[in-house]
Structure formats: C-alpha cells, structure tokens
Amino acid sequence: MLGKLRAREEIVALFKDGQTIAIGGFANHGTPNELIECVIDSGARHLTLVSNDTGDANLTIGRLVHEGRIDKVFCSHIGMNTETVPLKEAGKIDVTLIPQGSFAERLRCGGSGLGGVLTKTGLGTIAAEGKQIIEVAGETYLLEPALRAEIALVRARTADPLGNLTYRGTSRNFNPLVAKCSDLTIVEADMMVELDEVGLDHIVTPGVFVDMILAR
C-alpha cells in the first residue's frame, strides 16, 4: 500500500494506442501537465479523450490535440482551443459535446458503478439524438450513460504514501470525478506529505481510488 510512487519511465510505458484517457482540469486550471507530457513521450496515438475541455492551442490538454494524438473527444466545450475546432469541422477529430452538468454526472456514475443518470437537460435538442428516453412517474427524462476510461490523469495539491489526495481551490474541479471513473488512476501531486499530515476531514479523494503517483 505504501508503494504507489512510480518513476516517470514506468508511467510513460503504460500508455498505448487506442486507449481511453480521462484527464482532470478546467480551462487549463488544475491540469496534470507532467502526466500529459508522459502521454506525449509514450508515442501513443488514436486516443479517446474524456475531459471537460481541450485546453488552449498547444497548452495543457491542448498539447495532445496539437501533437495529433486524439481521435475522439467527450467533453463539454472546445471553443477555447483554436486547433480543435477546425479539426472537428474537417472530420479529423470526432467530438461528442455533453452539457457540463451531464458530463459531471456521467463521470460520477462511471465511478459509482451506476449505468447512467436520468436528466431533463438536453431533451428536445441535438443532445438527445440517438439516446434513450425514459418515462418515470409521468415525467420524461434523457438517459445519459456513465463515462469510464482505462486511465485517469489527476492533478492534486497533496498526496500521502497511501494516495489520499487534497486539492487546492478551484483546481479541484473535475479531478475527483476523474479519479474514480477509470480502471487505473495516476496522480501528479504538487507536494508529497507524510501519513496523517493532512487531517482525515480534508481528504477529498481516498487512496483506494489511486493506483500510482508520479515520483519526482
């Protein structure tokens, strides 16, 4: 349980062509930039990205777009990235846009063993195209299926040897949700702390959800 620190070379070797990778962050904030660099160094291509956005052009998550590593994206918006938009319009990246609240709930379901969430958001719009409509107690809902990934990349403020995580301010954003929705969760922590250095009430992501921490 105390051996979650991993050398950079070991983490780089985990990324393969065709994987689905979920990445925390919001508009370049709270993004695991060193782990993104590991993905780039691995040479992995044809990836499916699950993230709130695609960052800015050649910045944070946008580096994966710039390097041509992404084939498909599930996200809530792409407007910040001037490279993602033309790639989508040219059919070079398949983008599935999801209302942001629904996106968060689909990640939560993926990490909670749930099949999906019922929501009214998107009913009667293009967001409902091809999706199941369910009636419950006389009310109509759109079924938004759970989102899961093979690998999650998470940015934390602190991590202890067990992988218990805290976050700083709004850097928390989607990181806790991403940490729970994947088969393998890798963390980039600003600081390593000792066991019990952070009070139990301050831990946001329990170490049971964390598999590896990037060693520095």
N, C-alpha and C positions, 0 to 999 in steps of 0.2 A: 504493500500500500504506500510505502514511502518512496518508491522508485519511479515516480511519474516524470521526473526530469529526463528529457531526451536531447541528444546532440542534434544540431541542425542537419547534419548529413543523414541521420536516421529519419528525420521528419521529411526531408526532401524525397527520400526513396519511397515514401508512402503514396505519392500522387501518380496516377496512371491515366492514360487516355480514356475518355468516356465517362469519367466519374461525375457524380452529382455532388457539388460542394456548396454548403451553406456558410455564409460569411456575415458576421455581425457588423454593426456600424450604421450610421445615418448621416448622409450628406458629408462624407469624409471624416466624420467625428466618431471616435471610438472604434476605429477600424484596425484590424490586426495586420499592419503593413509589413512587418517582418515575415509573417507567415505567408502573405501574398507573394512576397519575394521568393519564398521557398517553392511555391507552386510554379512560378516562372522558371526558376532554376531547374526544376524537375523535368522540364520539357513537355509536360502533359498537355494534350490538346483535346479538342472536341468535348469540352467540359460543359455541363449544365450548371448554371449559377443560380443559387437561391439567395437573394439579398434584397433589402429594401430598395436599393437603387444601384446604379453602376458608377457612382462617384463622378468625378470630373474627368475630362480627357487626359489619359496617361497619368492619373493621380489616384492613389489608393486602389479601390476595386477597379477603377477605370484602366489600370495598368494591364489587367487581364484582357480587357477588350482591345486595348492598343496592341498587345502582343499577338492578337489573333487566336487566343486560347479558348474562347467561348463560342459555342454553337447555339445554346439555348439559355434563356433567362426567365426566371419567375421573379417578379418584383412589383413594386407599387408605382414607380415612375422612372423615367430615363432622361427627362428633359435637361438635367444638368450636364450631361455628357454629350458634347458635340460630335463625338465619334460614334456613339451607339445609335443615335437617331438615323443618320444616313445608312448605316449598316442594316438596320431594320428595314428601312424603305427599299433597300436594294435586295432584300431577301437573304442576306448573308448571316443574320442572327435572327433566330426565332424568339420573339419577345411575348411573354404572357403577362399582361398588366392586370394586377389584382388590387382592388380597393385596399387602402393601407390597413384599416381595421380588420378586414377579412384576412389579409396577409398575416397579420399578427396572430389571429385566432387559428389559422391553418397551421402555423408553426407550433402554437401551443398544443393543438390536437395531436400533431405529429410526435410531440414529446410526452404526451399523456396517454398514449395507447388508444386514442379515440379515432373514429373513422372520419370525422369531419364536424362541421358546425352548421347549424341552420341559421340563416340570416335573411333579412329583407333587403339588405344592401345589394344593389345590382339587379333587382327584379325589374323586368321590362326594359333592360338596356342590353348592350352587346356583352356585358359581363356575364349575362345569364346564358349566352349561346352555347349549346351543347351540354349544359349542365342539368342535373335532375331537380325538378320542382316537387316539393313535398308539402302536403297539407296536414297541419296539426291543430286540433281543436278549432277548426273553422278558419284558421289563418294559413296563408300561403308563404312558404319560405324557399329560399335557394339553398341547396346543399353545396357547401364549399368543402371539398375533400381535404384531408390532412396533408401537410407537406413534410416530407422527410428527405434526408440526404445521407450519403455514405460517409462524408467527412464534414465536420463543422470547424470553422476557424473563429476563435473567440478572442477578444481583447479585454483583459481585466486590469484593474488597478493593482490588486494584490492577489497572490496565491500562496497558500501554505503547502507543505510537502504532500498533504493528502488531496490537494486540488481544490480546496474550498476557496471560493472566489468572492471578492468585493469589486465594486465598480465606482468610478468617480463621476458624480453628477450625471449629466445627460449622456455621457459615454456609455452608460448602462444600456440605453435604447434597446436594440434587438438582440444584444449579446446573450442574455439569459435564456431567451426563447430558442435561439440557435443552438446553444449548448446542450439542450435537451432533445433536440429533434433528429439527431444523427447517430449513426452506428459507431462512429469514432469522433471524439471531441478533442481538439488540440487547442491549447491556450497559449497566448502571448501575454505575459504579465509584466506590468511596469516595475513591480517590486515583488521579490520573494520574502515572505515573513515566516517566523517560527510558528509551530503549532501553539494554539491558544493566544497568539499575539493579537489576533483580531477576535473580539468578542463574538460569541455564537449569534447574538441578535443582529450582528452586522453582516453575517454571511448571506449572500444572495443566491449563489449557485453552490449547492453542496458538492463535495468532492466525488460523490458517487457518479456524477454525470461527466466527470473529467477523466480522460484516459492518459493524456500526455501534456507536458508543459515544456515549451521551448527553453532550453538551457542557454544561458549567456555567459 
